[in-house]
């Protein structure tokens, strides 16, 4: 009989506690870290962020690495501007910077205190956009053919053209080496996944319509956009399906980041019309401004990246100034706290009942 009572108690706890924890996880808000005048673009799993900011009076803006409350100026390749686009878990940053003559923008890799010029595919400019945890970088570069840019993969000191003859750009890479971006294919200007020397069209049925990929997660899911519904809409390419993520009430949207939980961030027109940052999860697009303190003074207008802890980077307005931000999820009490109290009460009642039945007064 005692064993039956314990089993019923465990069953009730098993029902209530997961519900409570799920509620606590879903009802959240965000705290905001102001990263200064500029834009935050990349974020790694530990919350290190990169982008560009006005950190040096001698340059317009510089690439930065934010870590542990400190924002480090990464400098330039000799020119007056640089931007960080991606950061891996080792704190390596890729991006682009003007060179000394300030007429060429070159891709760079910043590692161990040094900014390395990655060169080009034969043209004037190149731009590194993403890096994985093995230090492999991707981006795009001018070629020797005027006006044509090709996607590249940079590894072991070599920049490799991965697009064949097609005009293309690469933006994201996962730790398995899968790359995403867009390329001019026989079926149109389409999003792709490049893996093991092969470029796969992610939207082959969208003949005559454009699509593009900006970020890729460990499962090979790609966040980007397409013109499947008229004006460009944020799009998720996953498991052979092309999903229109909609808008925040306006006509256009674009997805810029995705994590391994299939949460997508980006920007969208509202019905205002204004441009706001969004998060898309479990089939729903929500305005990120709904999850911050309404008295903070912030208006978040674009979100570029999200990690698996739910931290988000982007740019917004505060007191009329464009500022980079890092959002960090914070649990929201409210209804979830009530659910937790109820769960504790249930456990106490079951314990009291058990003590009375066993004679423990």
DOLOKE-30119 format. One record per residue: residue in three letters; x, y, z of N, C-alpha, C, O, CB in turn. Coordinates in steps of 0.001 Angstrom, whole numbers, plus 500000, padded with zeros to 6 digits. Glycine has a CB too. Layout:
BEGIN
ALAXYZXYZXYZXYZXYZ...
# end
This chain:
BEGIN
UNK500827498793500000500000500000500000500859501254500000500549502230499317499066500008501208UNK501935501221500766502853502359500825503476502605499460503627503750499032503952502121501879UNK503841501512498772504434501642497447503453502273496478503872503039495610504886500281496926UNK502161501984496590501151502563495721501053504060495958500939504836495009499792501893495947UNK501096504478497250501028505908497551502224506651496962502069507732496392500965506131499067UNK503395506079497098504589506730496558504513506836495040504943507836494466505852505961496971UNK503973505820494392503870505838492944502927506937492481503211507620491498503400504485492429UNK501792507120493185500849508170492826501457509549493057501262510461492254499556508021493627UNK502190509696494149502858510976494431503860511302493326503919512434492844503575510931495809UNK504644510301492930505637510521491877504968510860490554505464511689489791506524509286491713UNK503841510214490289503139510487489034502643511913488986502736512569487948501974509528488851UNK502103512416490125501625513797490158502779514782489995502677515770489268500880514073491467UNK503876514489490685505033515380490564505569515388489136505941516433488602506141514956491541UNK505601514199488527506097514099487156505225514869486181505698515323485139506177512647486733UNK503933515017486524503026515779485660503196517281485862503238518041484894501573515379485929UNK503294517710487123503298519138487424504642519796487150504682520882486572502916519357488860UNK505750519164487553507044519827487464507502520099486037507982521201485768508070519003488157UNK507377519150485104507762519508483728506936520649483163507455521486482423507631518306482823UNK505637520691483509504785521789483043505280523110483594505334524115482885503321521560483453UNK505644523097484875506119524314485509507424524797484873507590525984484594506314524087487005UNK508350523854484647509634524226484070509475524729482651510141525685482252510588523050484098UNK508590524090481875508344524551480510507760525947480508508119526774479670507410523595479780UNK506856526213481447506245527534481561507307528576481881507326529661481299505146527536482641UNK508191528230482817509234529167483233510156529503482065510589530643481904510046528585484399UNK510453528464481238511360528680480114510745529548479035511441530338478397511776527360479523UNK509427529406478823508799530109477705508427531549478042508431532413477165507566529364477262UNK508107531810479302507701533169479691508943533925480125509314533892481298506626533148480841UNK509579534599479199510826535269479513510847536669478922510083537006478017512011534459479002UNK511743537464479466512031538774478902513530538819478647514234537834478868511563539944479855UNK514016539971478180515438540100477890516021541312478600515401542373478666515672540204476382UNK517228541130479130518011542278479575518848542746478390519198541944477525518917541919480815UNK519170544035478343519883544615477212521256545121477641521381545873478608519067545754476592UNK522277544699476912523611545257477078523894546170475891523868545719474746524691544130477197UNK524163547441476149524469548424475108525941548272474726526832548469475553524157549889475593UNK526186547914473450527549547698472988528117548902472251529147548793471586527598546492472096UNK527457550044472365527990551263471787527451551568470411526694550785469837529458551182471725UNK527844552710469887527366553167468594527839552229467494529041552092467265527838554596468319UNK526895551582466811527247550640465764526246549521465662525066549708465961528616550077466004UNK526710548338465237525849547177465031526557545924465524527740545732465244525461547031463540UNK525851545075466251526361543757466642525800542728465668524598542706465404525972543403468127UNK526678541873465134526288540999464031526435539519464360525552538726464030527104541323462815UNK527525539134464999527761537723465293527833537459466779528270538319467544529033537257464633UNK527402536256467204527477535866468610527804534377468677527256533587467908526140536185469362UNK528695533989469596529031532575469736528296531965470922527458532621471540530545532395469900UNK528606530709471243527821529993472256528015530540473663527167530316474526528181528533472240UNK529119531259473917529374531805475251528940533251475393529131533848476453530833531692475579UNK528357533830474346527888535204474419528906536228473976528663537429474101527470535509475795UNK530058535781473453530986536739472834530354537252471548529731536491470807532388536081472547UNK530518538544471286529850539159470136530839539969469318531864540426469824528686540053470595UNK530507540138468030531303540984467164530392541815466279529198541539466165532265540144466315UNK530967542838465654530222543739464780531114544932464472532308544770464221528870544193465436UNK530540546128464490531355547336464369530834548401465318529646548441465636531356547860462914UNK531728549252465760531368550304466713532382551443466620533509551252466163531304549742468166UNK531966552618467058532851553787467085533679553734468359533291554274469394532037555124467004UNK534818553076468264535668552864469431536965553648469377537631553827470397535977551411469574UNK537328554120468181538620554768467985538403556110467290537827556147466202539581553862467157UNK538853557220467896538627558540467287539327558722465944539013559655465205539090559616468229UNK540277557834465621541031557966464376540415557158463231540896557228462100542468557529464595UNK539368556401463509538693555625462475537199555906462532536693556401463539538973554109462642UNK536488555588461441535032555784461417534358554792462344533572555173463212534477555636459983UNK534669553510462156534217552471463071535135551269462891535710551059461823532713552088462815UNK535258550493463949536153549342463945535397548069464310534384548106465009537319549565464918UNK535913546945463820535437545650464283535754545518465772536775546018466243536084544486463464UNK534872544842466504535105544651467930534837543199468321534167542456467603534219545604468757UNK535371542822469462535050541553470110534610541870471524535388542385472327536271540562470097UNK533350541556471826532808541787473168532873540481473945532392539450473474531339542328473107UNK533472540522475143533581539337475986533693539759477447534490540630477796534798538475475571UNK532884539128478294532968539345479742532889540811480132533610541265481020534246538761480270UNK532008541551479464531783542941479817532785543914479222532710545115479480531795543077481280UNK533721543412478429534748544284477857534664544239476335534523543165475751536166543866478339UNK534752545405475693534679545503474251536056545847473692536573546939473927533635546554473827UNK536642544914472957537987545082472425537945545581470989537251545011470147538759543769472504UNK538689546648470712538836547181469364539822546295468606540971546152469025539318548674469390UNK539383545695467486540239544780466740541096545492465693541947544868465059539394543725466070UNK540873546802465509541671547552464563541240547334463122540112546917462862543107547190464718UNK542137547615462188541849547500460757543065546925460030544095546634460640541459548881460160UNK542923546771458728544033546354457868544779547561457321545433547480456282543522545484456713UNK544675548679458027545384549886457648544495551029457225544935552178457176546313549582456564UNK543218550721456912542279551754456509541534552330457692541952552182458840541302551208455507UNK540406553000457395539698553696458473538411553013458916537698553558459758539383555087458041UNK538089551838458380536902551118458833537146549618458796537938549124457993535684551481457971UNK536458548904459670536429547438459635535150546976460312534582547690461137537690546818460334UNK534698545771459957533476545199460518533677543718460777534166542993459910532276545425459575UNK533302543263461966533307541838462270531943541236461957530914541775462366533680541594463748UNK531934540116461228530676539481460838530415538173461557529259537819461787530667539242459366UNK531455537454461913531259536164462567532311535922463625533444536388463504531282535040461547UNK531931535178464685532866534836465755532617533392466163531469532985466346532713535801466979UNK533696532609466307533521531226466735533785531085468230534047532072468917534449530298465943UNK533712529844468730533822529644470177535237529846470699535439529925471910533350528263470538UNK536223529930469804537603530234470214537867531726470230538977532157470541538597529549469285UNK536852532525469894537015533971469862537663534485468598538050535651468534537813534406471022UNK537791533628467578538286534089466277537182534856465557536023534442465564538776532893465409UNK537549535969464940536581536850464286536934536986462813538105537126462457536545538243464969UNK535908536944461950536112537246460531535260538439460145534233538719460764535769536023459641UNK535710539145459101534970540301458633535672540915457442536319540218456660534805541332459748UNK535543542214457311536217542923456218536727544268456723536180544851457659535260543122455007UNK537794544745456076538426545998456482539022546686455272539492546036454338539509545751457548UNK538998548018455299539736548772454301541231548561454524541701548471455658539372550280454361UNK541956548485453428543404548347453493544038549737453522543335550746453594543939547518452292UNK545336549782453467546045551050453666545694552110452635545679553297452959547522550812453640UNK545407551705451388545098552732450380543629553148450409543211554052449685545456552223448988UNK542850552467451264541433552792451485540603552767450203539559553413450115541317554154452127UNK541079552015449215540286551813448004539870550358447871539094550009446982541073552253446764UNK540383549509448751540058548086448704539587547614450065540173547965451089541269547262448242UNK538521546812450076537990546162451270538405544704451195538088544028450216536421546317451380UNK539109544199452207539571542814452185539003542023453358538808542546454455541097542763452211UNK538748540760453092538358539836454153539507539689455141540677539704454757537955538457453569UNK539155539544456439540189539320457448539793538199458392538619537860458540540456540601458238UNK540813537637459024540656536702460132541443537255461305542653537460461210541138535257459749UNK540748537497462419541408537991463631541546536815464596540560536179464971540599539182464291UNK542788536542464989543045535422465889544293535707466706545319536124466167543198534099465102UNK544198535479468018545352535643468917546009537007468791547235537119468801546379534570468640UNK545184538046468674545692539406468682546153539936467346546659541055467267546793539494469618UNK545989539149466286546473539567464971545349539529463943544586538565463882547636538674464517UNK545249540602463122544297540644462032545012540279460740545931540979460314543633542036461926UNK544591539181460117545236538663458919544403538987457683543196538746457665545454537148459036UNK545042539528456658544404539804455369544277538488454607545280537818454362545223540860454540UNK543043538107454225542822536834453548542937536938452030542845535926451335541468536295453911UNK543135538142451511543295538302450080541971538261449330540908538477449912544206537242449552UNK542047537979448027540844537950447184540946536783446199541933536047446176540662539306446419UNK539898536640445388539885535645444311540325536268442986539914535824441915538481535030444164UNK541147537278443069541681537901441867541177539293441597541700539987440725541379537064440715UNK540158539717442340539606541054442173540083542009443251541095541770443909538101540996442174UNK539340543095443423539748544158444348539289543916445778540052544136446719539212545480443872UNK538049543465445951537444543387447276537073541959447665536822541107446812536215544264447332UNK537047541723448966536557540448449500535951540689450872536285541659451552537700539391449581UNK535047539786451271534282539979452509534072538618453175533402537752452613532905540680452223UNK534641538424454370534413537202455137533165537383455993533013538400456669535650536855456022UNK532275536400455964530973536539456607530726535568457758529923535867458642529911536362455595UNK531383534432457770531131533447458814532351532590459077533229532471458223529957532570458439UNK532408531985460270533520531112460657532980530034461584532127530309462428534671531920461348UNK533478528797461430533040527732462331534113527454463381535144528126463419532716526445461538UNK533862526462464227534762526213465351536071525544464952536969525419465785534069525367466367UNK536202525114463707537469524591463227538297525672462548539386525397462043537231523441462270UNK537788526899462534538518528016461961538361528167460463539103528928459841539943527879462280UNK537410527458459866537144527595458434536205528775458224535162528862458871536534526284457843UNK536570529684457321535798530898457079535158530857455698535653530193454787536688532141457218UNK534049531578455559533382531698454258533042533153454001532989533971454920532102530821454200UNK532813533460452728532433534806452342532328534901450836531955533937450168533434535828452876UNK532659536066450302532615536246448858533657537280448450534091538113449246531199536676448394UNK534044537194447174535136538036446695534911538434445239534310537698444457536480537311446846UNK535415539628444900535508539979443489536440538990442796537387538485443400536012541443443306UNK536163538722441532537045537890440731537756538763439703537574539980439666536255536751440038UNK538561538125438880539256538875437840538296539356436752538634540217435940540354538018437223UNK537083538776436753536061539211435812535291540368436428534639540191437457535107538043435439UNK535351541521435834534765542733436405533291542546436717532518542059435891534947543907435454UNK532914542947437939531516542926438340531003541579438797529823541463439128530691543389437230UNK531842540555438829531413539215439226532047538846440562533262538945440735531782538172438142UNK531207538418441506531691537953442802531393536463442955530370535971442479531043538762443956UNK532297535755443622532133534329443864532242534021445348532989534669446082533170533527443077UNK531491533027445772531576532541447148532925531859447361533441531189446466530409531565447467UNK533492532036448561534742531358448867534679530633450199533858530929451067535882532346448872UNK535587529667450322535842528970451579537323529125451858538159528827451006535412527448451517UNK537650529600453079539054529843453438539466528851454520538874528812455599539267531316453927UNK540491528048454219540989527074455190542461526809454919542889526756453766540173525751455129UNK543235526644455990544653526285455880545429527255454992546302526852454223544791524873455335UNK545090528553455113545840529569454401545470529755452952546137530500452234547248529258454480UNK544397529081452496544020529155451084542566529570450928541686529052451615544257527811450395UNK542317530518450009540956530920449665540505530133448439541104530240447369540873532456449403UNK539454529349448599538972528471447540537653528978446971536720529257447723538806527044448063UNK537569529098445657536324529459444972535426528229444959535801527198444402536596529979443509UNK534233528325445571533353527152445659532149527246444727531244526415444806532872526975447083UNK532126528237443853530914528456443072531014528030441619530032528135440884530550529883443127UNK532177527551441182532305527233439770532236528508438942532984529456439181531212526245439333UNK531337528523437974531198529685437104530095530639437562529923531710436980530923529233435692UNK529352530262438592528174531041438990528539532226439877529374532106440773527180530149439718UNK527913533364439622527991534477440563527343534022441864526271533416441846527291535769439994UNK527983534307442989527470533772444255528078534508445434529079535212445304527762532269444367UNK527447534328446591527979534847447844527680533826448943526605533227448952527364536252448188UNK528620533624449866528443532719451008528397533532452293529145534495452466529586531665451071UNK527502533126453195527299533895454425527462533090455710527901533635456723525943534498454406UNK527120531816455688527148531046456926527780529688456748527727529114455661525764530883457463UNK528387529158457817528985527826457810528764527197459177528886527871460200530508527886457458UNK528436525891459200528289525197460480529538524369460764530465524340459955527028524294460477UNK529562523698461913530767522983462319531026521730461499532109521150461581530674522618463766UNK530035521300460700530232520175459792530798520622458450531086519792457588528923519439459580UNK530956521924458273531496522456457034530465522736455968530823523048454832532487521527456500UNK529176522631456309528131523002455357528057524523455260528103525219456275526755522409455777UNK527943525032454039527966526462453765526643526868453130526070526113452344529159526836452846UNK526158528058453468524967528567452804525201529976452282526107530683452725523774528547453757UNK524364530365451330524428531677450704523450531723449553522351531179449654525855531997450222UNK523829532366448456523007532358447245523918532219446033525097532569446075522142533652447142UNK523347531701444959524093531561443712523139531685442529521966531323442625524845530207443668UNK523642532190441432522861532255440199522941530896439506523915530577438824523379533399439258UNK521887530109439702521837528761439159520961528740437914520376529754437531521310527764440212UNK520881527573437292520075527442436080518600527701436359517851528090435463520253526056435473UNK518181527481437617516785527680437993516499529073438523515340529426438740516390526672439021UNK517549529878438736517345531230439245518362531601440311519316530869440572515950531369439804UNK518135532737440906518983533281441979518512532632443281517553533099443895518902534879442055UNK519189531550443704518628530706444752519573530479445931520795530547445796518241529387444171UNK518976530208447082519717529789448264520341528421448014519794527598447278518796529753449510UNK521503528190448642522169526904448466522755526398449775522940527149450732523262527014447416UNK523042525091449785523951524482450750525093523866449961524875523092449028523223523409451645UNK526316524219450349527515523646449747528118522682450755528359523048451906528545524757449331UNK528364521444450323528935520437451211529723519422450399529231518906449395527832519736452029UNK530941519136450828531782518126450179531909518348448675531841517404447888531222516744450439UNK532093519604448290532343519913446906531115520045446029531233520279444827533199518899446353UNK529926519897446624528682519953445851527791521077446343527606521246447548527935518618445932UNK527235521850445413526318522925445750524888522480445451524547522179444307526670524216444968UNK524053522442446497522655522016446371521727523221446356521811524088447225522269521067447520UNK520850523273445373519829524323445282518749524038446315518132522973446286519216524401443841UNK518511524989447241517520524777448300516095525081447868515148524723448568517862525620449486UNK515933525730446735514574526065446287514444525864444779514133526808444053514220527523446662UNK514683524625444299514692524390442853513346524597442182513285524810440971515159523006442577UNK512260524539442954510933524705442359510543526160442208509520526458441590509901523995443191UNK511343527093442765511002528509442699511575529123441426512334530091441484511525529257443946UNK511216528567440299511746529047439030511312530496438817510127530823438890511271528150437855UNK512301531359438552511994532762438308511880533587439573511757534810439500510730532871437540UNK511918532936440750511851533661442021513212533622442692513980532681442491510765533059442954UNK513511534628443478514808534702444155514702534144445571513660534261446217515320536157444191UNK515783533541446045515899533107447433517351533218447852518246533282447009515375531656447620UNK517582533240449152518948533418449660519044532842451060518062532806451802519356534916449658UNK520245532392451412520502531858452744521528532713453465522535533110452880520983530404452664UNK521269533000454747522195533827455525522849533087456689523960533436457087521471535028456052UNK522184532073457241522735531388458406522319529927458366521252529595457848522265532059459724UNK523155529054458910522893527618458892523219527032460260524227527394460868523719526913457780UNK522368526126460747522623525503462050523206524101461881523465523658460762521326525440462879UNK523409523408463002524064522105462971523263521058462213523833520091461706524311521627464372UNK521950521237462127521095520285461418520995520575459931520316519850459204519719520287462019UNK521660521619459471521578521990458071520361522813457734520048522999456558521592520778457233UNK519652523320458760518529524233458519519082525619458199520021526089458840517569524290459756UNK518488526261457200518991527543456722517950528639456915516780528462456576519389527444455247UNK518382529768457462517532530950457590517950531951456534519139532174456305517626531572459018UNK516954532555455888517246533525454846515979534199454375515186534679455186517955532863453677UNK515781534239453066514591534897452537514264534399451151515063533705450523514776536400452516UNK513083534758450675512676534405449320511550535326448874510924536014449679512235532924449242UNK511315535319447579510232536109447004509036535233446642508328535517445676510725536859445770UNK508813534184447404507732533250447088506361533879447269505400533453446629507842532012447954UNK506254534869448116504958535489448386504952536962447962504387537806448658504610535367449878UNK505571537265446836505649538654446391506912539290446923508005538817446612504415539450446845UNK506807540366447730508011540980448313508761539974449177508188538989449643507639542225449153UNK510032540229449382510854539290450130510343539028451531510048539959452281512251539791450203UNK510239537745451882509827537333453215510905536481453852511605535741453160508501536568453163UNK511046536579455165511920535691455916511501534254455643510313533935455593511875536009457438UNK512510533384455468512239532016455036513116531043455798514272531335456104512464531865453526UNK512544529865456105513296528769456696513335527628455685512295527155455226512663528307458054UNK514553527190455344514751526053454451515154524861455325516248524855455890515845526363453340UNK514293523864455440514576522739456325513921521468455798512740521461455452514091523036457751UNK514703520398455743514193519082455360513460519102454024512437518438453857513269518558456432UNK513986519858453085513395519916451759512209520837451628511683521013450530512994518580451353UNK511770521438452742510615522352452723511078523799452758512110524115453349509674522069453912UNK510310524676452124510555526110452125509400526775452856508278526809452351510710526670450670UNK509676527313454063508622527859454915508695529375454971509709529940455382508719527278456323UNK507634530025454562507510531479454659507203531832456115506180531410456656506392532028453691UNK508089532604456748507914532936458171507012534142458388506710534490459530509260533198458811UNK506576534785457303505647535899457435506331537199457781507529537369457553504624535589458470UNK505550538127458343506055539446458726505427539863460048504616539137460623505759540499457625UNK505812541038460517505217541626461724504082542582461356503802543539462078506291542370462551UNK503436542310460230502306543129459814502562543951458580501628544482457978501915544024460910UNK503838544066458187504188544829456996504305543938455781503730542850455738505483545577457209UNK505054544405454787505134543673453523506403542853453374506397541861452646505034544628452381UNK507493543228454036508754542519453848509385542119455180509135542731456218509723543380453053UNK510205541078455117510963540611456275512170539844455767512224539468454596510086539721457219UNK513133539611456640514342538883456260514887538174457491514969538762458569515413539841455647UNK515258536909457328515840536134458425517352536184458318517906535964457241515336534663458405UNK518027536472459425519474536684459404520245535706460283521448535530460090519782538082459837UNK519581535067461242520282534165462144519417532996462566518191533100462578520756534912463360UNK520051531876462916519333530695463397520232529953464373521449529917464191518902529766462213UNK519638529356465417520418528548466346520048527069466187519261526708465312520186529017467805UNK520616526234467032520392524796466912519046524353467466518710523171467398521488524053467615UNK518270525285468013516906525008468474515892525430467422514689525437467683516623525732469805UNK516368525780466243515526526231465119514827527549465412513788527848464823514485525174464787UNK515393528337466319514894529694466568515567530638465580516784530596465396515166530145468051UNK514765531491464945515238532357463874515067533814464281514063534171464897514485532067462557UNK516032534653463945515917536089464198516169536854462909516783536345461971516908536541465300UNK515683538083462886515872538916461705515186540253461864515127540809462960515353538213460468UNK514665540770460753514000542069460767512756542006459891512675541214458952514957543190460284UNK511792542858460218510536542865459476509896544243459520510030544973460502509572541817460037UNK509198544590458440508323545754458478507154545458459407506692544321459506507821546129457054UNK506686546498460085505462546389460868504343547071460082504558547537458963505633547029462296UNK503155547127460669502050547812459988502073549304460275501134550024459936500703547218460415UNK503188549778460924503339551182461296503409552200460176502616553140460232504524551314462080UNK504259552126459168505255551049459060506592551451459675507085552559459458505458550660457593UNK507163550541460438508510550672460961509205549341460747508558548344460426508510551087462472UNK510506549320460920511255548066460865511599547651462286512189548430463035512545548210459994UNK511236546424462666511508545908464002512242544577463919512107543836462945510204545750464796UNK513015544291464950513670542993465074512639541948465497511715542248466254514844543057466095UNK512804540708464998511869539652465374512604538408465830513789538222465553510949539316464211UNK511870537558466538512275536183466802511145535280466338509975535566466590512604535954468322UNK511491534189465658510515533211465185510829531885465853511953531390465778510537533078463622UNK509821531312466511509997530023467178508654529314467240507618529944467452510594530202468604UNK508679528004467056507470527181467147506346527694466258505175527665466635506992527121468581UNK506721528166465073505725528564464091505201529973464218504283530355463492504607527656464160UNK505765530765465132505240532112465369506350533154465329507405532975465938504516532172466715UNK506100534260464597507015535394464580506543536425465592505377536819465589507111536017463161UNK507457536862466464507122537847467486508113539008467451509295538832467153507107537195468881UNK507608540179467758508405541404467804509272541371469064508744541255470170507489542679467784UNK510593541470468911511479541440470072511253542617471008511590542543472189512917541424469622UNK510688543699470493510395544840471359509322544521472399509170545243473384509956546025470520UNK508580543437472175507551543029473137508145542383474378507448542201475376506579542070472485UNK509442542031474324510055541287475420511079542104476194511794541561477035510706540046474888UNK511158543399475920512070544255476674511263545267477480510079545480477219513068544977475725UNK511901545877478443511257546881479289510758548034478410511563548676477736512242547404480385UNK509448548310478403508925549383477552509447550763477934509337551713477158507423549388477609UNK510013550869479130510572552151479577512093552231479369512746553149479864510242552373481054UNK512643551266478637514094551221478457514597552308477514515773552669477561514509549864477933UNK513712552838476650514123553818475655514586553196474350514885553911473394515211554668476209UNK514650551851474300515137551147473123514016550862472137512880550594472530515811549853473528UNK514350550922470839513556550326469769514500549440468977515424549936468332512872551422468851UNK514279548137469020515155547180468346514689547032466903513545546649466659515157545797469080UNK515567547332465938515107547296464559515738546200463708515263545953462600515367548602463928UNK516785545537464180517302544389463446518044543453464392518771543894465282518229544845462303UNK517846542146464182518535541121464952519326540256463979518770539726463017517529540260465789UNK520611540116464228521499539416463287521817537985463688521949537121462822522780540174463146UNK521943537716464979522382536386465386521768535961466701521390536797467522523882536343465491UNK521668534635466901521137534072468133521917532806468458522172531992467571519610533776468010UNK522302532630469728522985531401470117522015530458470822520839530781470991524189531713471028UNK522510529291471232521620528284471806521127528651473199520166528057473686522321526954471860UNK521770529624473851521290530126475138520212531182474953519666531689475933522446530700475950UNK519899531520473699518872532517473416519366533937473407518563534862473291517792532402474398UNK520690534148473527521233535510473444521183535985471995521469535225471071522696535565473991UNK520818537248471811520581537807470485521375539096470326521452539908471249519072538063470255UNK521967539278469146522687540516468859522047541227467674521426540605466811524179540231468577UNK522215542561467654521654543348466558521880544822466778522874545238467373520169543070466402UNK520935545611466283521045547065466399519677547662466673518647547105466294521656547677465118UNK519689548806467340518443549484467660518693550959467906519816551453467803517777548846468879UNK517619551639468232517688553060468571517455553236470060516553552625470633516653553879467757UNK518270554072470681518025554477472050518340555971472157519450556417471866518880553633473058UNK517342556712472579517470558169472656517923558775471333518711559721471301518448558549473756UNK517408558209470243517707558729468919519033558305468336519377558723467230517665560174468958UNK519799557475469055521114557038468585521078555575468169520439554750468822522175557253469673UNK521777555256467064521910553869466631522950553176467496524102553607467560522297553785465130UNK522542552099468164523439551403469066523369549892468826522326549348468463523094551736470527UNK524511549235469040524561547777469005524049547237470340524226547858471388526011547269468713UNK523408546058470276522901545479471531523187543989471612523373543308470603521396545722471663UNK523215543505472852523216542084473176522048541838474112522001542401475206524577541630473820UNK521097540999473695519973540622474542520284539305475245520792538370474627518671540506473712UNK519979539237476531520159538008477300518834537638477953518248538461478657521280538174478372UNK518344536408477734517051536015478327517097536039479841518086535635480452516645534623477853UNK516026536512480434515858536487481882514519535861482196513523536204481561515964537909482492UNK514459534936483174513170534307483496512165535345483955512506536287484670513343533232484579UNK510928535163483535509848536058483929509029535353484989508556534246484729508963536468482708UNK508828535930486187508051535240487207506572535154486850506203534341486003508215535936488535UNK505722535956487460504304535980487107503618534649487264503689534003488309504141536444485712UNK502946534250486189502133533038486218502978531809486485502517530869487133501382532874484911UNK504221531802485989505061530634486194505448530483487659505581529364488154506308530723485330UNK505630531598488352505919531525489782504736530912490532504920530127491461506244532928490344UNK503521531278490120502320530705490743502278529203490516501930528437491414501040531366490182UNK502641528783489284502644527359488980503663526624489827503412525499490258502929527130487506UNK504821527249490076505840526624490895505380526499492341505592525468492978507133527415490820UNK504750527553492858504213527506494221503191526392494348503176525662495340503579528853494605UNK502326526261493331501315525200493351501966523830493375501501522929494073500388525317492140UNK503039523670492614503737522391492578504338522059493939504252520924494408504830522410491510UNK504957523079494577505534522864495905504447522509496906504633521636497753506301524111496375UNK503292523202496805502173522897497689501701521469497550501390520802498537501032523830497418UNK501650521004496305501225519626496066502181518658496730501759517693497367501135519337494563UNK503481518919496580504463518030497186504340518017498707504477516969499338505870518445496778UNK504084519180499287503954519249500746502713518512501227502749517818502243503904520705501208UNK501607518666500486500363517963500879500553516456500805500094515723501682499177518387499971UNK501226515995499763501453514565499640502356514068500752502163512970501276502056514234498283UNK503363514895501120504260514500502197503520514433503522503709513498504300505432515470502298UNK502650515458503784501875515462505029500949514270505114500828513651506171501071516744505150UNK500295513942504020499394512800503996500144511518504293499645510652505011498693512698502649UNK501359511393503737502149510200503938502569510079505392502564508978505943503369510208503029UNK502940511212506039503379511170507436502232510789508364502439510021509304503961512522507854UNK501026511306508125499874510981508952499551509499508836499303508832509840498658511830508552UNK499554508983507606499198507580507403500210506642508030499870505500508339499072507280505928UNK501464507094508231502480506221508830502644506495510323503480505860510965503824506405508116UNK501864507430510901501916507710512318503022508648512729503357508705513912502056506461513052UNK503612509399511792504688510360512105504086511737512364504031512570511459505730510434510943UNK503626511986513618503007513281513957504084514276514397503770515421514723501937513106515083
# end
